[in-house]
Amino acid sequence: MVLKSKDILGLKDMTAEEIEHILNNAKTMKYILQANNKKTPHLTGKSIITLFYENSTRTRLSFELASKYMSASAANISASSSSVSKGETLIDTGRTIDAMGSDVIIIRHPMSGAPHLLAKNVKASVINAGDGMNEHPTQALLDMFTIIEKKGSLKGLKIAIIGDIFHSRVARSNIWGMTKLGAEVSVAGPSTLIPKGIEKTGVKVFNTIQEALIDADVVMGLRIQLERQKKGLFPTVREYSKFFGLDDKRLLFAKEDALVMHPGPVNRGVELTSAVVDGKQSLIDEQVTNGVAVRMALLYLLTRRGSSENTY
């Protein structure tokens, strides 16, 4: 199977078959990642560029390691230390990178749609590493991969996503992807943090965390974006934690073997208590590991487009 697009911009327009193809390839990459010698020649001669207009630790490092483990030439461009700070446009920056022979450009940008604009103006494949409040497809792919590793499939699973749904590109990508693979997704959070009309995406909306957690197979907490607290979207962090924070007692509403996830970084004691973060049901560290495997799979598949060898 060949991916339809040269780019990975979001899961909204990706088919279930494409998602499954990526996740199946990630299984093999996980084996490589767990080997003593984490070095393969699959991206030898390929050039991978990370272009980040926002701060990132996990995502950027994950892509850089994925590139290097597969023998690609990897370079990072930070907007604050590049010609962007001199007023260069996104399109001009992209064309400059493209002219240097880059094969894949990974971009994070505060504006929704920026990766789509870039993709239309470069020959290189573009991967969206998060654009504004729109999507974060690679995070959702690694989340789904992690769940499938533990549960075998997403079909029929009840998944509760708790927190700042309104600002979360992670939630949006997960909703698109998980529902396409047959999961039943519920969301809960303060009413000011629930997007209007989100029910149209096929999710169930609950006003309390307890209702959303009932019989859940997976519970995903989202980071409360404290930088937006000044806008009065909820009274205080303490009050948010009181009504929507996940602790051991609330986790009892979910199934006994429910998985606990979070895209990170976690505000301990706010979205999740330390007991939950470090508990036996938590998969937060495994999500980080799987992020590298999924991104290895994406880089491999995108650089094999046009080749008869589009699977591993």
Contacts in CASP RR format, 6 or more apart in sequence:
PFRMAT RR
TARGET T0000
AUTHOR 0000-0000-0000
METHOD contacts of the structure
MODEL  1
MVLKSKDILGLKDMTAEEIEHILNNAKTMKYILQANNKKTPHLTGKSIIT
LFYENSTRTRLSFELASKYMSASAANISASSSSVSKGETLIDTGRTIDAM
GSDVIIIRHPMSGAPHLLAKNVKASVINAGDGMNEHPTQALLDMFTIIEK
KGSLKGLKIAIIGDIFHSRVARSNIWGMTKLGAEVSVAGPSTLIPKGIEK
TGVKVFNTIQEALIDADVVMGLRIQLERQKKGLFPTVREYSKFFGLDDKR
LLFAKEDALVMHPGPVNRGVELTSAVVDGKQSLIDEQVTNGVAVRMALLY
LLTRRGSSENTY
1 17 0 8 1.000
1 18 0 8 1.000
1 21 0 8 1.000
1 310 0 8 1.000
1 311 0 8 1.000
2 305 0 8 1.000
2 306 0 8 1.000
2 310 0 8 1.000
3 18 0 8 1.000
3 21 0 8 1.000
3 22 0 8 1.000
3 301 0 8 1.000
3 302 0 8 1.000
3 305 0 8 1.000
3 310 0 8 1.000
4 15 0 8 1.000
4 18 0 8 1.000
6 119 0 8 1.000
6 125 0 8 1.000
6 126 0 8 1.000
6 302 0 8 1.000
6 305 0 8 1.000
7 115 0 8 1.000
7 119 0 8 1.000
7 125 0 8 1.000
7 126 0 8 1.000
7 127 0 8 1.000
7 128 0 8 1.000
7 302 0 8 1.000
8 14 0 8 1.000
8 125 0 8 1.000
8 126 0 8 1.000
8 127 0 8 1.000
8 128 0 8 1.000
8 137 0 8 1.000
8 138 0 8 1.000
8 298 0 8 1.000
8 302 0 8 1.000
9 115 0 8 1.000
9 116 0 8 1.000
9 119 0 8 1.000
9 126 0 8 1.000
9 128 0 8 1.000
9 135 0 8 1.000
9 137 0 8 1.000
10 128 0 8 1.000
10 135 0 8 1.000
10 137 0 8 1.000
10 173 0 8 1.000
10 176 0 8 1.000
11 19 0 8 1.000
11 135 0 8 1.000
11 137 0 8 1.000
11 140 0 8 1.000
11 141 0 8 1.000
11 173 0 8 1.000
11 176 0 8 1.000
11 177 0 8 1.000
11 180 0 8 1.000
12 135 0 8 1.000
12 172 0 8 1.000
12 173 0 8 1.000
12 176 0 8 1.000
14 137 0 8 1.000
14 176 0 8 1.000
14 177 0 8 1.000
14 180 0 8 1.000
15 180 0 8 1.000
16 177 0 8 1.000
16 180 0 8 1.000
16 181 0 8 1.000
19 141 0 8 1.000
19 144 0 8 1.000
19 177 0 8 1.000
19 180 0 8 1.000
19 181 0 8 1.000
20 181 0 8 1.000
21 301 0 8 1.000
21 311 0 8 1.000
22 141 0 8 1.000
22 294 0 8 1.000
22 297 0 8 1.000
22 298 0 8 1.000
22 301 0 8 1.000
23 141 0 8 1.000
23 144 0 8 1.000
23 145 0 8 1.000
23 148 0 8 1.000
23 294 0 8 1.000
23 297 0 8 1.000
24 311 0 8 1.000
25 297 0 8 1.000
25 300 0 8 1.000
25 301 0 8 1.000
25 311 0 8 1.000
25 312 0 8 1.000
26 141 0 8 1.000
26 145 0 8 1.000
26 290 0 8 1.000
26 293 0 8 1.000
26 294 0 8 1.000
26 296 0 8 1.000
26 297 0 8 1.000
27 293 0 8 1.000
28 297 0 8 1.000
28 312 0 8 1.000
29 292 0 8 1.000
29 293 0 8 1.000
29 294 0 8 1.000
29 296 0 8 1.000
29 297 0 8 1.000
29 300 0 8 1.000
29 312 0 8 1.000
30 289 0 8 1.000
30 290 0 8 1.000
30 293 0 8 1.000
32 38 0 8 1.000
32 40 0 8 1.000
32 69 0 8 1.000
32 293 0 8 1.000
32 296 0 8 1.000
33 69 0 8 1.000
33 289 0 8 1.000
33 292 0 8 1.000
33 293 0 8 1.000
33 296 0 8 1.000
38 69 0 8 1.000
39 69 0 8 1.000
39 71 0 8 1.000
40 69 0 8 1.000
40 70 0 8 1.000
40 71 0 8 1.000
41 70 0 8 1.000
41 71 0 8 1.000
42 70 0 8 1.000
42 71 0 8 1.000
42 300 0 8 1.000
42 312 0 8 1.000
43 67 0 8 1.000
43 70 0 8 1.000
43 71 0 8 1.000
43 72 0 8 1.000
43 299 0 8 1.000
43 300 0 8 1.000
43 303 0 8 1.000
44 71 0 8 1.000
44 72 0 8 1.000
45 71 0 8 1.000
45 72 0 8 1.000
45 73 0 8 1.000
46 72 0 8 1.000
46 73 0 8 1.000
46 103 0 8 1.000
46 104 0 8 1.000
46 299 0 8 1.000
46 303 0 8 1.000
47 72 0 8 1.000
47 73 0 8 1.000
47 74 0 8 1.000
47 75 0 8 1.000
47 100 0 8 1.000
47 101 0 8 1.000
47 102 0 8 1.000
47 103 0 8 1.000
47 104 0 8 1.000
48 63 0 8 1.000
48 67 0 8 1.000
48 72 0 8 1.000
48 73 0 8 1.000
48 74 0 8 1.000
48 75 0 8 1.000
48 102 0 8 1.000
48 103 0 8 1.000
48 104 0 8 1.000
48 106 0 8 1.000
48 299 0 8 1.000
49 74 0 8 1.000
49 75 0 8 1.000
49 76 0 8 1.000
49 77 0 8 1.000
49 97 0 8 1.000
49 102 0 8 1.000
49 104 0 8 1.000
49 105 0 8 1.000
49 106 0 8 1.000
49 124 0 8 1.000
50 60 0 8 1.000
50 63 0 8 1.000
50 64 0 8 1.000
50 74 0 8 1.000
50 75 0 8 1.000
50 76 0 8 1.000
50 77 0 8 1.000
50 106 0 8 1.000
50 107 0 8 1.000
50 129 0 8 1.000
51 77 0 8 1.000
51 79 0 8 1.000
51 93 0 8 1.000
51 94 0 8 1.000
51 97 0 8 1.000
51 105 0 8 1.000
51 106 0 8 1.000
51 107 0 8 1.000
51 108 0 8 1.000
52 60 0 8 1.000
52 76 0 8 1.000
52 77 0 8 1.000
52 78 0 8 1.000
52 79 0 8 1.000
52 107 0 8 1.000
52 108 0 8 1.000
52 129 0 8 1.000
53 79 0 8 1.000
53 84 0 8 1.000
53 107 0 8 1.000
53 108 0 8 1.000
53 109 0 8 1.000
53 110 0 8 1.000
53 114 0 8 1.000
54 108 0 8 1.000
54 109 0 8 1.000
54 110 0 8 1.000
56 108 0 8 1.000
56 129 0 8 1.000
57 265 0 8 1.000
58 264 0 8 1.000
58 265 0 8 1.000
58 288 0 8 1.000
59 108 0 8 1.000
59 129 0 8 1.000
59 130 0 8 1.000
59 138 0 8 1.000
59 139 0 8 1.000
60 76 0 8 1.000
60 108 0 8 1.000
60 129 0 8 1.000
62 288 0 8 1.000
62 291 0 8 1.000
62 292 0 8 1.000
62 295 0 8 1.000
63 74 0 8 1.000
63 106 0 8 1.000
63 127 0 8 1.000
63 129 0 8 1.000
63 295 0 8 1.000
63 299 0 8 1.000
64 74 0 8 1.000
64 76 0 8 1.000
65 292 0 8 1.000
66 292 0 8 1.000
66 295 0 8 1.000
66 296 0 8 1.000
66 299 0 8 1.000
67 73 0 8 1.000
67 74 0 8 1.000
67 299 0 8 1.000
68 74 0 8 1.000
69 292 0 8 1.000
69 296 0 8 1.000
70 296 0 8 1.000
70 299 0 8 1.000
70 300 0 8 1.000
72 103 0 8 1.000
72 299 0 8 1.000
77 93 0 8 1.000
77 97 0 8 1.000
79 85 0 8 1.000
82 88 0 8 1.000
82 93 0 8 1.000
83 93 0 8 1.000
83 96 0 8 1.000
84 90 0 8 1.000
84 93 0 8 1.000
90 109 0 8 1.000
90 114 0 8 1.000
90 117 0 8 1.000
90 118 0 8 1.000
91 117 0 8 1.000
91 118 0 8 1.000
91 121 0 8 1.000
94 105 0 8 1.000
94 118 0 8 1.000
94 121 0 8 1.000
94 122 0 8 1.000
95 121 0 8 1.000
95 122 0 8 1.000
97 105 0 8 1.000
97 122 0 8 1.000
97 124 0 8 1.000
98 105 0 8 1.000
98 122 0 8 1.000
98 123 0 8 1.000
98 124 0 8 1.000
101 124 0 8 1.000
102 124 0 8 1.000
103 124 0 8 1.000
103 125 0 8 1.000
103 302 0 8 1.000
103 303 0 8 1.000
104 124 0 8 1.000
104 125 0 8 1.000
104 126 0 8 1.000
104 127 0 8 1.000
104 299 0 8 1.000
104 302 0 8 1.000
104 303 0 8 1.000
105 118 0 8 1.000
105 122 0 8 1.000
105 124 0 8 1.000
105 125 0 8 1.000
105 126 0 8 1.000
105 127 0 8 1.000
106 126 0 8 1.000
106 127 0 8 1.000
106 129 0 8 1.000
107 114 0 8 1.000
107 115 0 8 1.000
107 118 0 8 1.000
107 126 0 8 1.000
107 127 0 8 1.000
107 128 0 8 1.000
107 129 0 8 1.000
107 130 0 8 1.000
107 131 0 8 1.000
108 129 0 8 1.000
108 130 0 8 1.000
108 131 0 8 1.000
109 115 0 8 1.000
109 130 0 8 1.000
109 131 0 8 1.000
109 132 0 8 1.000
110 131 0 8 1.000
110 132 0 8 1.000
111 131 0 8 1.000
111 132 0 8 1.000
112 131 0 8 1.000
112 132 0 8 1.000
112 133 0 8 1.000
112 134 0 8 1.000
113 131 0 8 1.000
113 132 0 8 1.000
113 134 0 8 1.000
114 131 0 8 1.000
114 132 0 8 1.000
115 126 0 8 1.000
115 127 0 8 1.000
115 128 0 8 1.000
115 130 0 8 1.000
115 131 0 8 1.000
116 131 0 8 1.000
118 126 0 8 1.000
119 126 0 8 1.000
125 302 0 8 1.000
125 303 0 8 1.000
125 305 0 8 1.000
127 137 0 8 1.000
127 138 0 8 1.000
127 298 0 8 1.000
127 302 0 8 1.000
128 135 0 8 1.000
128 136 0 8 1.000
128 137 0 8 1.000
128 138 0 8 1.000
129 136 0 8 1.000
129 138 0 8 1.000
130 136 0 8 1.000
130 137 0 8 1.000
130 139 0 8 1.000
130 169 0 8 1.000
131 169 0 8 1.000
132 169 0 8 1.000
133 166 0 8 1.000
133 167 0 8 1.000
133 168 0 8 1.000
133 169 0 8 1.000
133 172 0 8 1.000
134 169 0 8 1.000
134 172 0 8 1.000
135 169 0 8 1.000
135 172 0 8 1.000
135 173 0 8 1.000
135 176 0 8 1.000
136 169 0 8 1.000
136 170 0 8 1.000
136 172 0 8 1.000
136 173 0 8 1.000
136 263 0 8 1.000
137 173 0 8 1.000
138 291 0 8 1.000
138 294 0 8 1.000
138 295 0 8 1.000
138 298 0 8 1.000
139 170 0 8 1.000
139 173 0 8 1.000
139 174 0 8 1.000
139 263 0 8 1.000
140 170 0 8 1.000
140 173 0 8 1.000
140 174 0 8 1.000
140 176 0 8 1.000
140 177 0 8 1.000
140 178 0 8 1.000
141 294 0 8 1.000
141 298 0 8 1.000
142 287 0 8 1.000
142 290 0 8 1.000
142 291 0 8 1.000
142 293 0 8 1.000
142 294 0 8 1.000
142 295 0 8 1.000
143 170 0 8 1.000
143 174 0 8 1.000
143 220 0 8 1.000
143 261 0 8 1.000
143 263 0 8 1.000
143 287 0 8 1.000
144 154 0 8 1.000
144 174 0 8 1.000
144 177 0 8 1.000
144 178 0 8 1.000
144 181 0 8 1.000
145 290 0 8 1.000
145 291 0 8 1.000
145 293 0 8 1.000
145 294 0 8 1.000
146 259 0 8 1.000
146 261 0 8 1.000
146 283 0 8 1.000
146 286 0 8 1.000
146 287 0 8 1.000
146 290 0 8 1.000
147 154 0 8 1.000
147 157 0 8 1.000
147 159 0 8 1.000
147 218 0 8 1.000
147 259 0 8 1.000
147 261 0 8 1.000
148 154 0 8 1.000
149 286 0 8 1.000
149 290 0 8 1.000
150 259 0 8 1.000
150 283 0 8 1.000
151 157 0 8 1.000
151 217 0 8 1.000
151 218 0 8 1.000
151 259 0 8 1.000
153 181 0 8 1.000
154 178 0 8 1.000
154 181 0 8 1.000
154 182 0 8 1.000
154 183 0 8 1.000
155 181 0 8 1.000
155 182 0 8 1.000
155 183 0 8 1.000
156 182 0 8 1.000
156 183 0 8 1.000
156 184 0 8 1.000
157 182 0 8 1.000
157 183 0 8 1.000
157 184 0 8 1.000
157 217 0 8 1.000
157 218 0 8 1.000
158 183 0 8 1.000
158 184 0 8 1.000
158 186 0 8 1.000
158 215 0 8 1.000
158 216 0 8 1.000
158 217 0 8 1.000
158 218 0 8 1.000
159 174 0 8 1.000
159 178 0 8 1.000
159 183 0 8 1.000
159 184 0 8 1.000
159 185 0 8 1.000
159 186 0 8 1.000
159 216 0 8 1.000
159 217 0 8 1.000
159 218 0 8 1.000
159 219 0 8 1.000
159 220 0 8 1.000
160 185 0 8 1.000
160 186 0 8 1.000
160 187 0 8 1.000
160 188 0 8 1.000
160 212 0 8 1.000
160 213 0 8 1.000
160 216 0 8 1.000
160 218 0 8 1.000
160 219 0 8 1.000
160 220 0 8 1.000
160 254 0 8 1.000
161 171 0 8 1.000
161 174 0 8 1.000
161 175 0 8 1.000
161 185 0 8 1.000
161 186 0 8 1.000
161 187 0 8 1.000
161 188 0 8 1.000
161 220 0 8 1.000
161 221 0 8 1.000
161 222 0 8 1.000
162 187 0 8 1.000
162 188 0 8 1.000
162 189 0 8 1.000
162 209 0 8 1.000
162 212 0 8 1.000
162 213 0 8 1.000
162 219 0 8 1.000
162 220 0 8 1.000
162 221 0 8 1.000
162 222 0 8 1.000
162 244 0 8 1.000
162 245 0 8 1.000
162 246 0 8 1.000
162 271 0 8 1.000
163 187 0 8 1.000
163 188 0 8 1.000
163 189 0 8 1.000
163 190 0 8 1.000
163 193 0 8 1.000
163 221 0 8 1.000
163 222 0 8 1.000
163 224 0 8 1.000
163 244 0 8 1.000
163 271 0 8 1.000
164 189 0 8 1.000
164 193 0 8 1.000
164 222 0 8 1.000
164 223 0 8 1.000
164 224 0 8 1.000
164 225 0 8 1.000
164 228 0 8 1.000
164 233 0 8 1.000
165 171 0 8 1.000
165 187 0 8 1.000
165 189 0 8 1.000
165 193 0 8 1.000
165 194 0 8 1.000
165 195 0 8 1.000
165 198 0 8 1.000
165 222 0 8 1.000
166 192 0 8 1.000
166 193 0 8 1.000
166 194 0 8 1.000
166 195 0 8 1.000
166 233 0 8 1.000
167 193 0 8 1.000
167 225 0 8 1.000
167 228 0 8 1.000
168 222 0 8 1.000
168 223 0 8 1.000
170 222 0 8 1.000
170 263 0 8 1.000
171 187 0 8 1.000
171 222 0 8 1.000
174 185 0 8 1.000
174 220 0 8 1.000
175 185 0 8 1.000
175 187 0 8 1.000
175 198 0 8 1.000
175 201 0 8 1.000
175 202 0 8 1.000
175 203 0 8 1.000
176 201 0 8 1.000
178 185 0 8 1.000
179 185 0 8 1.000
179 201 0 8 1.000
179 202 0 8 1.000
179 203 0 8 1.000
184 204 0 8 1.000
185 202 0 8 1.000
185 203 0 8 1.000
185 204 0 8 1.000
186 203 0 8 1.000
186 204 0 8 1.000
186 205 0 8 1.000
186 206 0 8 1.000
186 212 0 8 1.000
186 216 0 8 1.000
187 194 0 8 1.000
187 198 0 8 1.000
187 203 0 8 1.000
187 204 0 8 1.000
187 205 0 8 1.000
187 206 0 8 1.000
187 212 0 8 1.000
188 205 0 8 1.000
188 206 0 8 1.000
188 207 0 8 1.000
188 208 0 8 1.000
188 209 0 8 1.000
188 211 0 8 1.000
188 212 0 8 1.000
188 244 0 8 1.000
189 207 0 8 1.000
189 209 0 8 1.000
189 244 0 8 1.000
190 233 0 8 1.000
190 234 0 8 1.000
190 240 0 8 1.000
190 243 0 8 1.000
190 244 0 8 1.000
191 207 0 8 1.000
192 232 0 8 1.000
192 233 0 8 1.000
192 234 0 8 1.000
193 233 0 8 1.000
193 234 0 8 1.000
194 205 0 8 1.000
198 205 0 8 1.000
199 205 0 8 1.000
204 212 0 8 1.000
206 212 0 8 1.000
208 243 0 8 1.000
209 243 0 8 1.000
209 244 0 8 1.000
209 245 0 8 1.000
209 246 0 8 1.000
209 250 0 8 1.000
210 250 0 8 1.000
210 253 0 8 1.000
213 219 0 8 1.000
213 250 0 8 1.000
213 251 0 8 1.000
213 253 0 8 1.000
213 254 0 8 1.000
214 253 0 8 1.000
214 254 0 8 1.000
215 254 0 8 1.000
215 255 0 8 1.000
216 253 0 8 1.000
216 254 0 8 1.000
216 255 0 8 1.000
216 258 0 8 1.000
217 254 0 8 1.000
217 255 0 8 1.000
217 257 0 8 1.000
217 258 0 8 1.000
217 259 0 8 1.000
218 258 0 8 1.000
218 259 0 8 1.000
218 260 0 8 1.000
218 261 0 8 1.000
219 246 0 8 1.000
219 251 0 8 1.000
219 254 0 8 1.000
219 258 0 8 1.000
219 259 0 8 1.000
219 260 0 8 1.000
219 261 0 8 1.000
220 260 0 8 1.000
220 261 0 8 1.000
220 262 0 8 1.000
220 263 0 8 1.000
221 246 0 8 1.000
221 260 0 8 1.000
221 261 0 8 1.000
221 262 0 8 1.000
221 263 0 8 1.000
221 271 0 8 1.000
221 272 0 8 1.000
222 262 0 8 1.000
222 263 0 8 1.000
222 271 0 8 1.000
223 262 0 8 1.000
223 263 0 8 1.000
223 264 0 8 1.000
223 265 0 8 1.000
223 266 0 8 1.000
223 267 0 8 1.000
223 271 0 8 1.000
224 237 0 8 1.000
224 240 0 8 1.000
224 267 0 8 1.000
224 270 0 8 1.000
224 271 0 8 1.000
226 237 0 8 1.000
226 267 0 8 1.000
229 237 0 8 1.000
234 240 0 8 1.000
237 267 0 8 1.000
237 270 0 8 1.000
240 270 0 8 1.000
241 269 0 8 1.000
241 270 0 8 1.000
241 271 0 8 1.000
244 271 0 8 1.000
245 269 0 8 1.000
245 270 0 8 1.000
245 271 0 8 1.000
245 272 0 8 1.000
245 273 0 8 1.000
246 260 0 8 1.000
246 271 0 8 1.000
246 272 0 8 1.000
246 273 0 8 1.000
246 276 0 8 1.000
247 272 0 8 1.000
247 273 0 8 1.000
247 275 0 8 1.000
247 276 0 8 1.000
248 273 0 8 1.000
248 275 0 8 1.000
248 276 0 8 1.000
251 258 0 8 1.000
251 260 0 8 1.000
251 276 0 8 1.000
251 281 0 8 1.000
257 281 0 8 1.000
258 281 0 8 1.000
259 281 0 8 1.000
259 283 0 8 1.000
260 272 0 8 1.000
260 276 0 8 1.000
260 279 0 8 1.000
260 281 0 8 1.000
260 282 0 8 1.000
260 283 0 8 1.000
260 284 0 8 1.000
261 282 0 8 1.000
261 283 0 8 1.000
261 284 0 8 1.000
261 287 0 8 1.000
262 271 0 8 1.000
262 272 0 8 1.000
262 277 0 8 1.000
262 284 0 8 1.000
262 287 0 8 1.000
263 287 0 8 1.000
264 284 0 8 1.000
266 272 0 8 1.000
266 277 0 8 1.000
266 284 0 8 1.000
268 274 0 8 1.000
268 277 0 8 1.000
276 282 0 8 1.000
277 284 0 8 1.000
297 312 0 8 1.000
300 312 0 8 1.000
301 310 0 8 1.000
301 311 0 8 1.000
304 310 0 8 1.000
END
